[in-house]
Amino acid sequence: MLQHSVLRICQFLLLALCIFASEDFDWTKNERGSFQYGTFPSGFSWGAGSSAYQTEGAWDKDGKGKSIWDVFSHKRGKIHLNDTGDSSCEGYYKIKDDIALMKDMKLNHYLFSISWPRILPSGIKNDYINDKGIEHYNNLINMLLENRITPIVTLYHWDLPQVLEEKYGGWQNSSMVNFFNDFANLCFERFGNRVKYWITFNNPWSVAVEGYETGEHAPGLKMRGTGAYNAAHNIIMAHAKVWHTYDAKWRNKQKGMVGISLSADWGEPVDITNQRDIEAAERYVQFYLGWFATPLFHGDYPQIMKDYIGRKSAQQGLSSSRLPTFSPQEKSYVRGTCDFLGISHFTTRYITQKNFPSNRGSSYFTDRDLAELVDPQWPDPGSEWLYSVPWGFRRLLSFVKTQYGDPVIYVTGNGVSEKMICTELCDDWRMQYLRDYINEMLKAVKDGVNVKGYTAWSLLDKFEWDEGYSERFGLYYVDFGSKNKPRYPKASVQYYKRIISSNGFPNQREIESWKRKALETCTSSNQLLAAARRNSKENKEHADMPKVWPVHDEV
């Protein structure tokens, strides 16, 4: 009996030790070592990504319904230069051309999203299913598979059907959970025999914060202090419901996986010897990544979020926290609903403690009590928020491994933009970014982080939300001024292609030649683009000339 009790105590202590170890991240240890040569494990998947609204165009064609982004972008003053995604890259009509680009790069996978209103114009399955929309995605999936490219499909990349926003208030309303589940179930039914990797939501942080807190993104609501938390809560419940639907109805037949793609900047303490800075940095990451990941892996919001938002809500005289709560049943329901975790990562911030008094009003940002800083020496070639800080990527991946029990990870987005008026296909800064970030991912894999694939963001230049077409993330340049939206390879296409073919970074001599060879090819691409621009300009000038008809004397 005593021996049995001792054994049970030892098992309990071992379990407790495992739980403790899984949440033990060392904030004081930041190894910023030199470049590491080596290759990724066999079977590592290389790809590129896109999203429906950003690339498809055809916003009102073939029975598609309006999305919140169609409506938002058509409001003057919401988007840089009042750009819209109405035509964008015309990807809806250029499936064959774009898959040829992927095949040439030898991509293993392509990550794209399905437009909810293209399939269900009103957002509601019982209203009407648009067969033309189903046909479009069937053609895309089939053609990818014919070219041995694995489709990774996102169900929601921000384009909520406008009807659901107008009638129900969008993600503020818990009825979205069932509407989204019906849409997902339809996608599993129609495409799941061929699609084995499903992502429920891409970057729900932006959906919640920028859609319902700051109003920078569609639907443009500014519900400070509550809107983001309510939207996130409904999104988490919607994700869990879709996972359970797949698990119960489709998994045995289709043998696929369902995950989520969470965007996360890394937050590094300004002073890694200062406990207050360390705590502030952890808050930053927990309010960003942990907000969504912790419920899905552990069944509830991060304790630090519950403490801070709860305390500030009480100080504001509220009877309950502005952060919604999960019931015991809901905690069990959401826990463990990730077959893999998608991580989208672009940059890093330094973080320090900063108090925001609760009497100044409430917002997601002031709830965190922290300040974000950047090092002026960090390269920033494009978007004002995107600094190149490669070592933050390894730190983030290590954090994910320790916090969430070593999950299967797919990097679902990583890349850099440029913000240039002139055309520049020799994108040496993007090659440098890819080299450094992918190398930090390699170090993380060597550390034991379970990363199975990498998705370069993005395949094409595209509509960049509130920034319109002023920022370009693509490996391929898209000439948006031309009606046909032709694609031209940037130097980074050749560089990424060599990383893929080598499955990493084999040796110093070979890697040094990659950049040189890639820059040689982009020179000819620049010449082609310049010639096309000249021809286009000449044709326009000719078309704009006044029509002169011969004048005949009257007889």
C-alpha positions as CSV (number, residue, x, y, z in Angstrom):
1,M,0.0,0.0,0.0
2,L,2.8,2.4,1.0
3,Q,4.7,1.5,-2.2
4,H,1.6,2.2,-4.3
5,S,1.1,5.6,-2.6
6,V,4.8,6.5,-3.2
7,L,4.4,5.6,-6.8
8,R,1.3,7.8,-7.2
9,I,3.1,10.7,-5.5
10,C,6.1,10.2,-7.9
11,Q,3.7,10.2,-10.9
12,F,2.0,13.4,-9.6
13,L,5.4,15.1,-9.1
14,L,6.5,14.0,-12.6
15,L,3.3,15.4,-14.1
16,A,3.7,18.6,-12.2
17,L,7.3,18.9,-13.3
18,C,6.3,18.4,-17.0
19,I,3.6,21.1,-16.7
20,F,6.0,23.4,-15.1
21,A,8.7,22.7,-17.6
22,S,6.3,23.3,-20.5
23,E,5.7,26.8,-19.3
24,D,9.3,27.7,-18.4
25,F,10.7,30.2,-20.9
26,D,14.0,31.8,-20.1
27,W,13.6,35.6,-20.7
28,T,17.2,36.3,-19.7
29,K,18.8,34.1,-22.3
30,N,19.1,35.6,-25.8
31,E,21.6,33.9,-28.0
32,R,22.4,36.1,-31.0
33,G,24.9,33.8,-32.6
34,S,26.4,33.9,-36.1
35,F,24.9,32.5,-39.2
36,Q,24.4,28.7,-39.0
37,Y,25.0,26.5,-42.0
38,G,22.9,23.3,-42.4
39,T,19.7,21.9,-43.8
40,F,16.2,21.3,-42.7
41,P,14.8,17.8,-42.0
42,S,13.7,15.7,-44.9
43,G,10.1,16.4,-45.9
44,F,10.2,20.1,-44.7
45,S,7.6,22.0,-46.8
46,W,8.4,25.2,-48.6
47,G,5.6,27.5,-49.9
48,A,4.2,30.9,-50.5
49,G,0.9,32.5,-49.5
50,S,-1.9,34.8,-50.5
51,S,-5.4,35.7,-49.5
52,A,-8.7,36.0,-51.5
53,Y,-9.5,39.7,-51.0
54,Q,-5.9,40.8,-51.5
55,T,-5.4,39.0,-54.8
56,E,-8.5,37.7,-56.5
57,G,-10.2,40.8,-57.8
58,A,-13.6,40.0,-59.5
59,W,-15.3,41.5,-56.5
60,D,-18.8,41.4,-58.0
61,K,-18.4,38.7,-60.6
62,D,-20.0,35.3,-61.0
63,G,-22.5,35.6,-58.2
64,K,-20.1,36.7,-55.4
65,G,-21.7,38.6,-52.6
66,K,-20.2,41.7,-50.9
67,S,-17.7,41.4,-48.1
68,I,-17.0,43.9,-45.4
69,W,-13.8,44.8,-47.2
70,D,-15.7,45.6,-50.5
71,V,-17.8,48.0,-48.6
72,F,-15.0,49.4,-46.4
73,S,-12.6,50.1,-49.3
74,H,-15.3,51.9,-51.2
75,K,-15.7,54.5,-48.5
76,R,-13.5,57.5,-49.3
77,G,-10.6,58.2,-46.9
78,K,-10.4,54.6,-45.5
79,I,-7.7,53.3,-47.8
80,H,-4.4,55.0,-49.0
81,L,-5.2,56.9,-52.2
82,N,-8.8,55.4,-52.0
83,D,-7.5,52.2,-53.5
84,T,-9.7,49.1,-53.5
85,G,-9.3,45.3,-54.1
86,D,-11.9,45.4,-56.8
87,S,-9.5,44.1,-59.4
88,S,-6.2,43.7,-57.4
89,C,-4.0,41.0,-59.1
90,E,-7.0,39.6,-61.1
91,G,-6.0,36.3,-59.5
92,Y,-9.5,34.9,-60.1
93,Y,-8.8,34.8,-63.8
94,K,-5.1,33.9,-63.6
95,I,-5.0,30.6,-61.8
96,K,-3.1,28.8,-64.5
97,D,-0.5,31.6,-64.8
98,D,0.1,31.8,-61.1
99,I,0.5,28.1,-60.6
100,A,3.1,28.1,-63.4
101,L,5.1,30.6,-61.2
102,M,4.7,28.3,-58.2
103,K,5.8,25.3,-60.2
104,D,8.8,27.1,-61.5
105,M,9.9,27.9,-57.9
106,K,9.3,24.2,-57.0
107,L,7.0,25.2,-54.1
108,N,5.8,22.2,-52.0
109,H,2.6,24.1,-50.9
110,Y,0.5,27.1,-51.6
111,L,-1.5,28.8,-48.8
112,F,-4.6,30.6,-50.0
113,S,-7.9,31.6,-48.5
114,I,-11.5,30.9,-49.6
115,S,-13.8,33.9,-49.9
116,W,-16.8,33.2,-47.7
117,P,-19.1,35.5,-49.8
118,R,-17.9,34.0,-53.1
119,I,-19.4,30.7,-51.9
120,L,-22.2,31.9,-49.7
121,P,-23.2,35.4,-51.0
122,S,-25.2,36.2,-47.9
123,G,-22.9,34.3,-45.6
124,I,-25.7,31.9,-44.7
125,K,-25.7,28.4,-46.1
126,N,-29.5,27.9,-46.1
127,D,-29.9,31.0,-48.3
128,Y,-27.9,30.2,-51.4
129,I,-24.8,28.3,-52.4
130,N,-22.9,30.0,-55.4
131,D,-21.9,27.1,-57.7
132,K,-19.5,29.4,-59.6
133,G,-17.6,30.1,-56.4
134,I,-17.4,26.3,-55.7
135,E,-16.2,25.7,-59.2
136,H,-13.4,28.4,-58.9
137,Y,-11.9,26.8,-55.8
138,N,-12.3,23.3,-57.2
139,N,-10.3,24.4,-60.3
140,L,-7.6,26.0,-58.1
141,I,-7.3,22.9,-55.8
142,N,-7.2,20.4,-58.7
143,M,-4.6,22.4,-60.7
144,L,-2.4,22.7,-57.6
145,L,-2.5,18.9,-57.0
146,E,-1.9,18.2,-60.7
147,N,1.3,20.2,-60.3
148,R,2.2,18.4,-57.1
149,I,1.6,21.5,-54.9
150,T,-0.2,20.9,-51.6
151,P,-3.1,23.3,-50.9
152,I,-3.2,24.8,-47.4
153,V,-6.6,26.5,-47.2
154,T,-7.6,29.3,-44.9
155,L,-11.3,29.6,-44.2
156,Y,-11.3,33.2,-43.0
157,H,-8.8,35.9,-44.1
158,W,-10.9,38.9,-43.0
159,D,-13.6,39.0,-45.7
160,L,-16.8,38.5,-43.7
161,P,-20.0,38.6,-45.8
162,Q,-21.4,42.2,-45.5
163,V,-24.9,40.9,-44.8
164,L,-23.7,39.3,-41.6
165,E,-22.1,42.6,-40.5
166,E,-25.2,44.6,-41.3
167,K,-27.8,42.2,-39.9
168,Y,-26.0,40.8,-36.8
169,G,-23.0,43.0,-36.1
170,G,-20.4,40.6,-37.4
171,W,-17.9,39.2,-34.9
172,Q,-19.6,41.1,-32.0
173,N,-22.4,38.6,-32.2
174,S,-22.1,35.0,-31.1
175,S,-24.4,33.9,-33.9
176,M,-21.3,34.1,-36.1
177,V,-20.1,30.9,-34.5
178,N,-22.8,28.8,-36.2
179,F,-22.8,30.7,-39.5
180,F,-19.0,30.2,-39.7
181,N,-19.4,26.5,-38.8
182,D,-21.9,26.0,-41.6
183,F,-19.6,27.7,-44.1
184,A,-16.6,25.5,-42.9
185,N,-18.7,22.4,-43.0
186,L,-19.6,23.1,-46.6
187,C,-15.9,23.6,-47.5
188,F,-15.1,20.3,-45.8
189,E,-17.9,18.6,-47.8
190,R,-16.9,20.0,-51.2
191,F,-13.1,20.3,-51.0
192,G,-12.0,18.1,-48.0
193,N,-11.4,15.0,-50.1
194,R,-8.4,16.8,-51.6
195,V,-7.5,19.4,-48.9
196,K,-5.7,18.0,-45.9
197,Y,-4.5,21.2,-44.2
198,W,-7.2,23.7,-43.0
199,I,-6.6,27.0,-41.2
200,T,-9.8,28.4,-39.6
201,F,-8.6,32.0,-39.1
202,N,-5.7,34.0,-40.3
203,N,-4.4,36.6,-37.7
204,P,-7.5,37.0,-35.6
205,W,-5.6,39.6,-33.6
206,S,-6.0,42.0,-36.5
207,V,-9.7,41.1,-37.1
208,A,-10.4,41.9,-33.4
209,V,-8.1,44.9,-32.7
210,E,-8.1,46.7,-36.1
211,G,-11.6,45.8,-37.0
212,Y,-13.4,46.5,-33.7
213,E,-11.0,48.6,-31.6
214,T,-9.1,51.0,-33.7
215,G,-11.3,50.9,-36.8
216,E,-8.3,50.9,-39.2
217,H,-9.7,47.8,-40.9
218,A,-13.1,46.6,-41.9
219,P,-15.7,46.9,-40.6
220,G,-14.1,50.1,-39.2
221,L,-15.7,50.1,-35.7
222,K,-14.1,51.9,-32.7
223,M,-15.4,50.0,-29.7
224,R,-12.6,50.9,-27.3
225,G,-11.9,48.5,-24.5
226,T,-14.6,46.0,-25.3
227,G,-15.0,45.4,-29.1
228,A,-11.7,43.6,-29.6
229,Y,-12.3,41.3,-26.6
230,N,-15.8,40.4,-27.7
231,A,-14.8,39.7,-31.3
232,A,-11.9,37.5,-30.2
233,H,-14.1,35.5,-27.8
234,N,-16.5,34.7,-30.6
235,I,-13.7,33.9,-33.0
236,I,-12.1,31.4,-30.5
237,M,-15.5,29.7,-30.0
238,A,-16.0,29.6,-33.8
239,H,-12.6,28.0,-34.3
240,A,-13.3,25.4,-31.6
241,K,-16.7,24.6,-33.1
242,V,-15.2,24.1,-36.6
243,W,-12.5,21.8,-35.1
244,H,-15.1,19.7,-33.4
245,T,-17.2,19.5,-36.5
246,Y,-14.2,18.3,-38.5
247,D,-13.2,15.9,-35.8
248,A,-16.7,14.3,-35.5
249,K,-17.8,14.3,-39.2
250,W,-14.8,14.4,-41.5
251,R,-11.5,13.4,-39.8
252,N,-11.9,9.6,-40.2
253,K,-12.9,9.9,-43.9
254,Q,-10.6,12.7,-45.0
255,K,-7.6,12.3,-42.7
256,G,-6.9,16.0,-42.6
257,M,-5.8,18.5,-40.0
258,V,-7.3,21.7,-38.6
259,G,-5.3,24.5,-37.2
260,I,-5.2,28.3,-36.8
261,S,-2.8,30.9,-38.0
262,L,-1.8,33.4,-35.3
263,S,0.3,36.5,-36.0
264,A,2.8,37.4,-33.4
265,D,5.5,40.0,-33.2
266,W,8.2,39.1,-30.6
267,G,8.5,41.3,-27.5
268,E,12.0,41.5,-26.0
269,P,12.6,43.2,-22.6
270,V,14.6,46.4,-23.0
271,D,16.7,45.2,-20.0
272,I,16.8,41.4,-19.6
273,T,18.1,41.9,-16.1
274,N,15.1,44.1,-15.1
275,Q,12.2,42.0,-13.8
276,R,9.7,44.8,-14.6
277,D,10.8,44.8,-18.2
278,I,10.7,41.0,-18.4
279,E,7.1,41.0,-17.0
280,A,6.1,43.8,-19.5
281,A,7.6,41.8,-22.4
282,E,5.7,38.7,-21.3
283,R,2.5,40.7,-21.1
284,Y,3.1,42.0,-24.6
285,V,3.4,38.4,-26.0
286,Q,0.5,37.1,-23.9
287,F,-1.8,39.9,-25.0
288,Y,-0.8,39.2,-28.6
289,L,-0.2,35.5,-29.1
290,G,-1.4,34.1,-25.8
291,W,-4.8,35.8,-26.1
292,F,-5.7,33.2,-28.7
293,A,-3.2,30.3,-28.2
294,T,-3.7,29.9,-24.5
295,P,-7.4,29.1,-24.7
296,L,-6.8,26.6,-27.5
297,F,-4.0,24.8,-25.7
298,H,-4.9,25.3,-22.1
299,G,-8.6,26.1,-22.0
300,D,-8.6,29.8,-20.8
301,Y,-7.2,33.2,-21.4
302,P,-3.7,33.9,-20.0
303,Q,-3.8,34.7,-16.3
304,I,-2.0,38.0,-16.8
305,M,-4.8,39.2,-19.2
306,K,-7.5,38.2,-16.7
307,D,-5.6,40.0,-13.9
308,Y,-4.9,43.2,-15.7
309,I,-8.2,43.7,-17.5
310,G,-10.2,42.6,-14.5
311,R,-8.4,45.0,-12.2
312,K,-8.7,47.9,-14.6
313,S,-12.4,47.1,-15.2
314,A,-13.0,47.2,-11.4
315,Q,-11.1,50.5,-11.1
316,Q,-13.5,51.9,-13.8
317,G,-16.5,50.9,-11.7
318,L,-17.6,48.0,-13.8
319,S,-19.3,45.1,-12.1
320,S,-17.4,42.5,-14.3
321,S,-14.3,42.4,-16.4
322,R,-14.4,43.7,-20.0
323,L,-12.6,40.4,-20.9
324,P,-15.3,37.8,-21.5
325,T,-15.1,34.5,-19.5
326,F,-15.3,30.9,-20.5
327,S,-17.7,28.6,-18.6
328,P,-16.2,25.3,-17.3
329,Q,-17.9,23.5,-20.3
330,E,-16.5,26.0,-22.7
331,K,-13.0,25.7,-21.3
332,S,-13.1,21.9,-22.0
333,Y,-14.6,22.6,-25.4
334,V,-11.9,25.0,-26.7
335,R,-8.9,23.2,-25.1
336,G,-7.0,20.9,-27.4
337,T,-8.6,22.2,-30.7
338,C,-5.3,22.7,-32.7
339,D,-3.9,19.9,-34.8
340,F,-1.1,22.3,-35.7
341,L,-0.3,25.9,-34.9
342,G,0.3,28.4,-37.8
343,I,2.7,31.2,-36.8
344,S,2.8,34.4,-38.9
345,H,5.8,36.6,-37.9
346,F,7.4,39.7,-39.3
347,T,9.1,41.8,-36.7
348,T,10.1,42.5,-33.1
349,R,9.7,45.2,-30.5
350,Y,11.6,46.1,-27.4
351,I,9.2,46.3,-24.4
352,T,9.4,48.2,-21.1
353,Q,6.9,48.9,-18.3
354,K,4.6,51.9,-18.6
355,N,1.6,52.6,-16.4
356,F,-1.7,53.8,-18.0
357,P,-4.1,55.1,-15.3
358,S,-7.5,53.5,-15.7
359,N,-9.2,56.9,-15.4
360,R,-7.9,57.9,-18.8
361,G,-10.4,55.5,-20.5
362,S,-10.0,51.9,-21.5
363,S,-8.5,50.3,-24.6
364,Y,-6.7,47.1,-25.5
365,F,-3.4,49.0,-25.7
366,T,-3.6,50.7,-22.3
367,D,-4.8,47.5,-20.6
368,R,-1.3,46.1,-21.2
369,D,0.7,48.8,-19.2
370,L,3.7,48.8,-21.5
371,A,5.6,50.8,-24.1
372,E,6.9,49.5,-27.4
373,L,10.3,50.7,-28.6
374,V,12.5,50.0,-31.7
375,D,16.2,50.2,-32.2
376,P,17.0,52.9,-34.8
377,Q,19.7,50.7,-36.2
378,W,17.2,48.0,-37.2
379,P,16.6,47.9,-41.0
380,D,13.1,49.1,-42.1
381,P,12.8,48.9,-45.9
382,G,9.1,49.1,-46.2
383,S,6.1,49.2,-43.9
384,E,6.5,51.6,-41.0
385,W,5.9,48.8,-38.5
386,L,8.2,46.3,-40.1
387,Y,11.8,46.3,-38.9
388,S,14.1,43.4,-39.7
389,V,15.0,41.7,-36.4
390,P,15.8,38.1,-37.3
391,W,16.8,36.9,-33.8
392,G,13.3,37.6,-32.5
393,F,11.9,34.8,-34.8
394,R,14.0,32.1,-33.0
395,R,12.9,33.6,-29.6
396,L,9.2,33.4,-30.6
397,L,9.4,29.9,-31.8
398,S,11.2,28.8,-28.6
399,F,8.5,30.5,-26.6
400,V,5.7,28.6,-28.5
401,K,7.5,25.3,-27.9
402,T,7.8,25.9,-24.1
403,Q,4.4,27.5,-23.6
404,Y,2.1,25.2,-25.6
405,G,3.6,21.8,-25.1
406,D,5.8,21.5,-28.3
407,P,3.1,21.7,-30.9
408,V,3.5,21.0,-34.6
409,I,4.2,24.4,-36.2
410,Y,3.8,25.7,-39.7
411,V,5.1,29.2,-40.4
412,T,2.2,30.6,-42.3
413,G,3.6,34.0,-43.2
414,N,7.0,35.7,-43.1
415,G,8.3,38.3,-45.4
416,V,9.1,42.0,-45.9
417,S,7.7,44.8,-47.9
418,E,9.1,47.7,-49.9
419,K,7.6,51.2,-50.1
420,M,9.1,52.6,-53.2
421,I,7.7,54.9,-55.9
422,C,10.1,53.6,-58.5
423,T,10.0,50.0,-59.8
424,E,12.8,47.9,-58.2
425,L,13.0,44.2,-59.0
426,C,16.5,43.8,-57.6
427,D,15.3,43.4,-54.0
428,D,18.5,42.7,-52.2
429,W,16.9,43.7,-48.8
430,R,14.3,41.0,-49.3
431,M,16.9,38.4,-50.0
432,Q,18.8,39.4,-46.9
433,Y,15.6,39.3,-44.8
434,L,14.7,35.8,-46.1
435,R,18.3,34.6,-45.5
436,D,18.4,35.8,-42.0
437,Y,14.9,34.9,-40.8
438,I,14.9,31.4,-42.4
439,N,18.3,30.9,-40.8
440,E,16.9,31.8,-37.3
441,M,14.1,29.3,-38.1
442,L,16.8,26.7,-38.8
443,K,18.4,27.4,-35.5
444,A,15.1,26.9,-33.8
445,V,14.6,23.6,-35.5
446,K,18.1,22.5,-34.4
447,D,17.0,23.6,-30.9
448,G,14.2,21.1,-31.1
449,V,11.2,23.3,-32.1
450,N,8.8,21.2,-34.2
451,V,8.6,23.4,-37.3
452,K,7.3,21.4,-40.3
453,G,7.0,24.1,-43.0
454,Y,7.6,27.7,-44.1
455,T,5.4,30.0,-46.1
456,A,7.0,33.1,-47.7
457,W,4.6,36.1,-47.6
458,S,3.7,36.7,-50.3
459,L,3.7,35.1,-53.7
460,L,2.6,38.3,-55.4
461,D,2.4,42.0,-54.7
462,K,-1.2,42.6,-53.7
463,F,-3.8,44.9,-52.0
464,E,-2.3,45.7,-48.6
465,W,-5.5,46.6,-46.7
466,D,-5.5,50.2,-45.4
467,E,-2.2,50.8,-47.2
468,G,-3.7,50.0,-50.6
469,Y,-1.0,49.3,-53.2
470,S,1.6,51.5,-51.6
471,E,3.4,48.5,-50.0
472,R,4.7,45.5,-51.9
473,F,5.3,42.1,-50.1
474,G,5.5,40.0,-53.3
475,L,8.2,37.8,-54.6
476,Y,6.7,38.7,-57.9
477,Y,6.1,42.3,-58.9
478,V,2.6,43.0,-60.2
479,D,2.1,45.9,-62.6
480,F,-1.2,47.2,-61.3
481,G,-1.2,50.0,-63.8
482,S,-1.6,47.5,-66.7
483,K,-5.0,46.0,-67.4
484,N,-3.7,42.5,-67.6
485,K,-1.8,42.8,-64.2
486,P,1.4,41.1,-65.6
487,R,3.8,39.5,-63.1
488,Y,7.6,40.0,-63.1
489,P,10.0,38.0,-60.9
490,K,12.0,40.0,-58.4
491,A,15.5,38.8,-57.5
492,S,14.2,37.2,-54.4
493,V,12.3,34.6,-56.5
494,Q,15.7,33.1,-57.6
495,Y,17.1,33.4,-54.1
496,Y,14.2,31.6,-52.4
497,K,14.2,29.0,-55.2
498,R,17.8,28.1,-54.3
499,I,16.9,27.9,-50.6
500,I,14.1,25.5,-51.5
501,S,16.2,23.3,-53.8
502,S,19.0,23.1,-51.1
503,N,16.5,22.6,-48.3
504,G,18.4,25.2,-46.3
505,F,21.9,26.6,-46.3
506,P,24.4,23.9,-47.3
507,N,27.7,25.9,-47.2
508,Q,29.1,29.4,-47.3
509,R,30.5,29.3,-50.8
510,E,27.3,28.2,-52.4
511,I,25.1,30.7,-50.5
512,E,27.4,33.6,-51.4
513,S,26.8,32.8,-55.1
514,W,23.0,32.8,-54.7
515,K,22.6,36.5,-54.2
516,R,25.0,37.4,-57.1
517,K,23.2,35.1,-59.5
518,A,19.8,36.3,-58.4
519,L,20.8,40.0,-59.0
520,E,22.0,39.1,-62.5
521,T,18.5,37.7,-63.4
522,C,16.6,40.7,-62.1
523,T,18.4,43.0,-64.4
524,S,16.8,41.4,-67.5
525,S,13.4,41.4,-65.7
526,N,13.8,45.2,-65.1
527,Q,14.5,45.7,-68.8
528,L,11.4,43.7,-69.7
529,L,9.2,45.7,-67.3
530,A,10.7,49.0,-68.5
531,A,9.9,48.1,-72.1
532,A,6.4,47.0,-71.2
533,R,5.9,50.4,-69.4
534,R,7.1,52.3,-72.5
535,N,4.8,50.4,-74.8
536,S,1.9,50.9,-72.5
537,K,2.6,54.6,-72.3
538,E,2.9,55.0,-76.1
539,N,-0.4,53.1,-76.6
540,K,-2.2,55.3,-74.1
541,E,-0.8,58.5,-75.7
542,H,-1.9,57.2,-79.1
543,A,-5.4,56.3,-77.7
544,D,-5.7,59.8,-76.1
545,M,-4.9,61.7,-79.3
546,P,-7.8,63.6,-80.7
547,K,-9.5,61.8,-83.6
548,V,-9.0,63.7,-86.8
549,W,-11.3,62.9,-89.7
550,P,-10.6,64.0,-93.3
551,V,-12.8,67.0,-94.3
552,H,-14.3,66.6,-97.8
553,D,-15.3,69.7,-99.8
554,E,-18.9,69.7,-100.6
555,V,-19.6,69.0,-104.3
